[in-house]
Amino acid sequence: MKSAIFSVGTEILFGQITNTNTVYLSQKLNQMGIDVLYHETVGDNPGRVKKVLARLLMEVDLVITTGGLGPTQDDLTKEMAAEVMGAELKIDEKSLKKIQSYFAKTGRVMTDNNIKQANLPTEKDGFILPNDAGTAPGCVFVKDGKIVVCLPGPPREMTKMFEDSVVPYLHTLTNEVIYSDMVRVFGPGESQLETMLEGLITGQTDPTLATYAKEGECSVRITSKRGTMEEAKAAVEEMAEKVTAILGDTIFSYHDEDLKDVVAKKLIDRGITISCAESCTGGLFAGTLIGVEGISAVFERGLVTYSNRAKVEELGVKEETLERFGAVSEETAREMTAGLKKKTGSRVCISVTGIAGPDGGTPEKPVGLVYICVDFDGKTECREIRVRPVSRNWIRNYTMLMMMDMVRRAIG
C-alpha cells in the first residue's frame, strides 16, 4: 500500500511549531509495511487543502491528514476531504454528546462553533474515530479503493487516536511488515562507506541498504519487507552479518545508539572507571559522557587543563616538554595522560590537546591538528589526527567523538 502524510496548519509553514506528527506517522506506517511516498504541508487554506489532497489521491492509496479538525472557520480539512471523496457530512449525535460532556466536565463554556466538530461522515462513506484525549473526533473516508484518514493536529490527541483506532484498521488492509535497523559507524566517510558496501548495494532487492552521513559519523540503514515481523527481522540480521564482515570494528551500534551511550554502557556494565583531561575540547568530552544516566558510577574526574600552567600544575607535564615539543604534541598528550593516571587511578585515562582555531595554526601545526592519548590498565595508545578545519565547533565535536571511539576500542 502506498501512502502520503498531509499536514495542515499555517503555524507549521511559519515555523511556529515543529511537525513531529509526520515523523511519528512515517515511522509507524513503515513498520506496518505501508510505503510513505510523500510528505505534504499546506496552510489553513481550503482551496489548497482540496487541491493537494486530490493530487495525492491520484498517486497513493492512503492519505493521512493531521490538523484542521478544530471548531474555527479555518479548520476545514474534514470538509475538503468530504468534497474530494464525494462524501456527505452529518451531525453525529453520539459525538456531539461526547463533546458536550467534555465541556461540562472541564467547566468550560461550549460555543456554537464547536458543534461543527461533530459533523462527520455516515457509514456509507466511512466511519468515525473517537477522540479520547480532546474534543475533535477524527474520521475515515473510503471510496473506490482510496482512503483518507483525518486526524487532529495536537500530537497527544493524534498519537492516541492513531494507536487506538487507525492501527487496528490498517492492519486489516496490509499483509506485509517492514523492519529496519540502523547500523552506526565511526571512521569511514559516506562516500567511502558506500564504496565499501557497493557489492551489497548494487542490484539490491530485499533487504535494502541506504547510507547516511551526520556530523562526524555515518549510518547504514538495513530494511526488509516481509510477510511477518519475524521474517523481516531475520532478513535484516542476516544482512547485518554481511555488513559486519566488510566494516568490522568501525561499527559501534546495530540499533541506532549514539556513540556516547555505547561507550557509557560498556564502562558501567563492566565497572570501568574513567577520568579525562581536556585542552582543546574544553570539557566537551566530560560533559557529553556525564549526560548519560548512570555514568556517576564510573566517571571519576574531568579536568580542563587549557593553559600550559594548568597542564604543569594539575597533571605534572614537564615544562621542558612544553618548551621543546609544544603544548600540541604527542609528548605532551602522553604526559597529560600519565599525570592523570597518577592523580586519579582511573582504569581509563584519556587526554587531548590540539588547535581548534580559527587562529593559532602554523604550517607545521595547522588548525585541526589534535593529539589524543588513552591509557587502559597500563596499555597506552596515542594518536595524531588532523580534523578538517570546517569550524571551531566542528573540530571540537569531531575530536570528542574520536575520543569516545578510542575509549570504545581500548576497552573492547
ZISULKA-V31655 format. One record per residue. RES is the residue in one letter. PSI is psi as a letter, one per 40 degrees, with the letter a starting at -180 (NA if undefined). OMEGA is omega in degrees with one decimal (NA if undefined). D_FIRST is the distance of its C-alpha to the first C-alpha in Angstrom with 2 decimals. Layout:
RES;PSI;OMEGA;D_FIRST / RES;PSI;OMEGA;D_FIRST
//
This chain:
M;h;179.2;0.00 / K;h;-174.9;3.81 / S;i;173.9;6.55 / A;i;176.3;10.34 / I;h;-170.5;13.27 / F;h;-178.8;16.26 / S;h;-179.4;19.62 / V;h;178.6;22.57 / G;h;178.4;26.11 / T;d;-179.2;29.08 / E;d;176.6;30.14 / I;d;-179.7;27.17 / L;d;179.8;28.13 / F;e;-178.9;31.73 / G;e;-179.1;30.95 / Q;d;175.4;32.54 / I;i;176.3;29.80 / T;h;-175.7;27.35 / N;g;179.5;23.68 / T;d;-178.9;22.81 / N;d;-177.5;20.05 / T;d;178.5;17.67 / V;d;-179.3;18.55 / Y;d;-176.9;18.09 / L;d;178.3;14.68 / S;d;-179.9;13.40 / Q;d;-177.3;14.93 / K;d;-178.6;13.68 / L;d;179.0;9.94 / N;d;177.5;10.39 / Q;d;-178.9;12.49 / M;e;-179.7;9.97 / G;e;178.6;7.73 / I;h;-177.5;5.23 / D;h;175.7;6.19 / V;h;-177.2;8.73 / L;d;-174.0;10.16 / Y;i;164.0;12.95 / H;h;179.1;15.58 / E;i;175.0;17.88 / T;h;173.2;21.16 / V;i;177.4;23.70 / G;a;-177.6;26.91 / D;g;-179.0;27.97 / N;h;-173.3;28.34 / P;d;179.8;27.03 / G;d;-179.6;27.09 / R;d;176.8;25.00 / V;d;-179.1;22.51 / K;d;-177.7;22.12 / K;d;-178.1;22.04 / V;d;180.0;19.37 / L;d;178.8;17.08 / A;d;179.6;17.59 / R;d;-179.5;16.90 / L;d;-178.0;13.60 / L;e;174.8;12.40 / M;e;-173.7;13.50 / E;e;-177.4;10.96 / V;i;179.7;7.77 / D;d;-172.4;6.31 / L;h;171.7;7.47 / V;h;175.1;10.78 / I;h;178.0;12.83 / T;i;172.4;16.47 / T;h;178.5;19.38 / G;i;176.1;23.00 / G;f;179.3;25.02 / L;e;-176.1;25.43 / G;a;-173.3;29.08 / P;e;-172.8;32.28 / T;i;-174.7;33.51 / Q;d;-178.5;33.50 / D;e;176.6;31.06 / D;g;-170.8;28.37 / L;e;-179.8;26.52 / T;d;-178.6;22.77 / K;d;-179.1;22.45 / E;d;179.1;24.84 / M;d;176.7;23.09 / A;d;178.7;19.71 / A;d;179.1;21.72 / E;d;-178.8;23.26 / V;d;-176.9;20.10 / M;e;179.9;18.59 / G;f;-175.7;22.06 / A;i;178.1;22.53 / E;h;176.9;25.85 / L;h;177.3;26.80 / K;i;176.8;29.63 / I;h;176.2;31.46 / D;h;-173.5;30.27 / E;d;179.5;33.51 / K;d;178.8;32.15 / S;d;179.6;30.31 / L;d;179.7;33.45 / K;d;178.7;35.69 / K;d;177.2;33.58 / I;d;179.3;33.88 / Q;d;179.0;37.61 / S;d;178.9;38.03 / Y;d;-179.6;36.42 / F;d;-179.9;38.94 / A;d;-178.2;41.77 / K;d;-178.4;41.12 / T;e;178.1;40.97 / G;f;180.0;44.07 / R;i;178.5;42.54 / V;h;177.3;43.16 / M;h;178.4;40.26 / T;i;-174.5;40.53 / D;d;-176.5;39.54 / N;e;176.8;36.59 / N;e;-178.9;34.81 / I;d;-176.2;34.64 / K;e;176.9;31.90 / Q;e;178.0;29.51 / A;e;177.0;29.77 / N;h;-166.0;28.78 / L;i;-179.5;25.47 / P;i;176.7;23.41 / T;i;-175.8;24.80 / E;d;-178.1;23.22 / K;d;-177.6;22.67 / D;e;-177.7;20.33 / G;a;178.3;18.65 / F;i;-173.0;20.09 / I;i;176.0;21.84 / L;h;-177.8;21.11 / P;i;178.0;24.54 / N;h;-179.0;25.80 / D;e;-179.5;28.06 / A;e;-178.4;28.83 / G;a;-175.7;29.81 / T;d;-171.5;30.54 / A;h;173.8;27.47 / P;i;170.2;25.06 / G;a;178.5;21.39 / C;i;178.4;19.49 / V;h;173.6;16.32 / F;h;180.0;16.27 / V;h;177.9;14.48 / K;h;174.5;15.25 / D;f;177.2;14.34 / G;e;178.7;10.69 / K;i;-176.9;10.44 / I;h;172.0;10.75 / V;h;177.6;13.11 / V;h;-179.8;14.23 / C;h;-178.8;17.72 / L;i;177.3;19.21 / P;i;-177.6;22.76 / G;d;-179.4;23.75 / P;h;-173.9;26.11 / P;d;-178.5;24.35 / R;d;179.0;26.15 / E;d;-176.8;25.02 / M;d;-176.2;21.43 / T;d;-180.0;20.92 / K;d;179.5;22.67 / M;d;179.7;20.76 / F;d;-178.2;17.37 / E;d;-173.4;18.65 / D;d;-170.8;20.56 / S;d;-173.5;18.41 / V;d;-178.8;14.82 / V;d;178.3;14.04 / P;d;178.8;15.41 / Y;d;-177.6;13.47 / L;d;178.5;9.98 / H;d;178.0;11.28 / T;e;-174.3;11.87 / L;e;-176.5;8.35 / T;i;179.0;7.06 / N;f;178.5;9.69 / E;i;174.7;9.26 / V;i;176.7;10.95 / I;h;174.9;12.04 / Y;h;179.5;15.78 / S;i;167.4;17.82 / D;i;178.0;21.55 / M;h;177.4;23.56 / V;h;-177.0;26.78 / R;h;-171.9;29.46 / V;h;172.9;32.26 / F;h;179.7;35.62 / G;c;-179.2;37.74 / P;i;171.9;35.92 / G;i;-175.0;34.63 / E;d;-179.1;31.13 / S;d;177.3;32.41 / Q;d;-179.8;34.45 / L;d;179.9;31.61 / E;d;178.0;29.33 / T;d;179.8;32.32 / M;d;-176.7;32.97 / L;e;-173.7;29.44 / E;d;-179.6;29.20 / G;d;178.1;29.52 / L;d;-176.1;26.42 / I;d;-177.5;24.34 / T;h;177.8;25.30 / G;e;-177.8;23.07 / Q;i;176.8;20.77 / T;c;177.2;17.63 / D;h;1.5;16.87 / P;i;177.0;18.09 / T;i;177.8;18.16 / L;i;174.3;20.97 / A;h;-178.8;21.36 / T;i;-179.7;24.73 / Y;i;178.3;25.64 / A;i;170.5;29.08 / K;i;-173.1;30.72 / E;h;173.1;34.39 / G;e;-178.3;36.25 / E;i;179.3;33.53 / C;i;178.7;30.29 / S;i;173.5;27.15 / V;h;176.6;24.90 / R;h;177.5;21.36 / I;h;-173.8;20.30 / T;h;175.7;16.65 / S;i;175.2;15.28 / K;h;-177.0;12.04 / R;a;-178.3;13.39 / G;d;179.1;13.53 / T;i;178.4;15.74 / M;d;-179.9;16.90 / E;d;179.4;20.23 / E;d;-178.8;19.06 / A;d;-179.5;17.11 / K;d;179.2;20.17 / A;d;179.5;22.57 / A;d;178.5;20.98 / V;d;180.0;21.23 / E;d;177.8;24.79 / E;d;178.3;25.78 / M;d;179.0;24.73 / A;d;177.0;26.54 / E;d;177.7;29.66 / K;d;177.7;29.53 / V;d;179.5;29.15 / T;d;179.6;32.06 / A;d;-178.8;34.22 / I;d;-171.7;33.99 / L;d;175.3;34.10 / G;b;-172.7;36.43 / D;e;169.2;37.91 / T;e;176.7;36.46 / I;h;175.8;33.53 / F;e;177.0;34.35 / S;i;175.4;31.15 / Y;e;-174.7;28.12 / H;f;172.1;26.45 / D;f;176.4;26.63 / E;i;174.5;30.10 / D;i;-178.5;32.57 / L;d;-179.8;35.62 / K;d;-179.4;38.00 / D;d;177.8;36.30 / V;d;-179.6;36.46 / V;d;-178.8;40.13 / A;d;-179.3;41.04 / K;d;178.6;39.56 / K;d;-179.3;41.57 / L;d;-176.9;44.70 / I;d;-176.9;44.35 / D;d;-176.4;43.42 / R;e;178.1;46.40 / G;f;-178.5;48.79 / I;h;179.5;49.48 / T;i;-177.2;51.31 / I;i;172.0;50.74 / S;i;-178.7;52.65 / C;i;174.0;52.19 / A;h;-173.1;54.42 / E;h;173.1;52.83 / S;c;-173.2;54.39 / C;d;-179.7;52.01 / T;e;170.8;49.00 / G;f;178.7;51.14 / G;e;-178.2;49.65 / L;d;178.5;45.97 / F;d;-179.4;45.60 / A;d;-178.9;47.31 / G;d;179.8;45.42 / T;d;-178.7;42.02 / L;d;-179.2;42.96 / I;d;177.2;44.56 / G;e;-179.5;41.33 / V;h;-179.2;39.95 / E;h;177.0;40.69 / G;e;-174.6;43.35 / I;e;-179.5;44.78 / S;d;180.0;48.17 / A;d;-174.5;48.86 / V;e;-178.5;49.28 / F;h;-173.8;49.65 / E;d;-173.3;53.42 / R;i;173.8;54.17 / G;h;-179.4;53.03 / L;h;172.2;55.64 / V;g;-178.9;55.31 / T;g;-170.6;58.22 / Y;d;-177.9;57.77 / S;i;175.1;61.39 / N;d;178.9;63.75 / R;d;179.1;65.93 / A;d;179.8;63.12 / K;d;179.5;62.42 / V;d;-172.8;66.12 / E;d;-175.1;66.74 / E;d;-171.4;63.55 / L;e;178.0;62.79 / G;f;175.6;66.14 / V;h;-177.4;65.14 / K;h;178.3;68.40 / E;d;179.7;69.64 / E;d;175.8;70.78 / T;d;178.8;67.23 / L;d;-179.2;65.96 / E;d;-175.0;68.87 / R;d;-173.4;68.55 / F;d;-179.2;64.77 / G;i;179.8;63.38 / A;d;179.8;60.96 / V;g;-178.1;58.00 / S;i;177.6;58.83 / E;d;-178.0;58.06 / E;d;179.4;61.46 / T;d;179.7;60.86 / A;d;179.5;57.42 / R;d;179.9;59.00 / E;d;175.5;61.81 / M;d;-179.7;59.41 / T;d;179.3;57.55 / A;d;179.0;60.82 / G;d;178.4;62.21 / L;d;179.1;59.11 / K;d;-178.9;59.34 / K;d;-175.3;63.00 / K;d;-171.7;62.41 / T;d;-176.0;59.46 / G;e;179.1;59.42 / S;i;-179.2;55.61 / R;d;173.6;54.13 / V;h;173.1;51.85 / C;h;-177.7;53.50 / I;h;178.9;51.84 / S;i;179.3;53.31 / V;i;173.9;52.30 / T;h;-176.6;54.30 / G;a;-179.1;53.28 / I;h;-177.2;53.29 / A;e;176.9;50.42 / G;a;3.5;51.93 / P;e;178.7;51.82 / D;i;174.0;55.55 / G;e;-179.7;57.70 / G;i;175.0;56.68 / T;i;176.3;59.15 / P;d;-179.5;58.85 / E;d;-179.9;59.59 / K;g;-175.0;57.34 / P;i;172.8;54.58 / V;h;-177.7;52.18 / G;e;176.7;49.40 / L;h;-175.7;51.81 / V;i;172.7;51.21 / Y;h;178.5;52.74 / I;h;179.4;51.15 / C;h;179.9;53.10 / V;h;176.9;51.91 / D;h;174.8;54.07 / F;h;179.4;52.80 / D;f;175.5;55.58 / G;e;176.9;57.96 / K;h;-171.9;55.71 / T;h;173.0;55.36 / E;h;177.3;53.10 / C;h;-177.2;53.53 / R;h;169.6;51.22 / E;h;174.8;51.68 / I;i;177.4;48.53 / R;h;-175.8;48.29 / V;h;176.6;45.51 / R;h;-176.2;44.37 / P;f;179.9;46.31 / V;d;177.9;43.38 / S;i;178.2;44.84 / R;d;-179.3;46.87 / N;d;178.0;43.91 / W;d;-178.7;41.89 / I;d;-179.0;44.84 / R;d;-177.1;45.35 / N;d;179.6;41.72 / Y;d;178.3;41.31 / T;d;177.6;44.64 / M;d;178.7;43.56 / L;d;177.6;40.47 / M;d;176.2;42.78 / M;d;177.7;45.07 / M;d;-176.7;42.27 / D;d;177.5;41.29 / M;d;175.7;44.94 / V;d;179.0;45.34 / R;d;-178.3;42.23 / R;d;-176.9;43.66 / A;d;-177.1;47.18 / I;e;174.0;46.45 / G;NA;NA;44.04
//
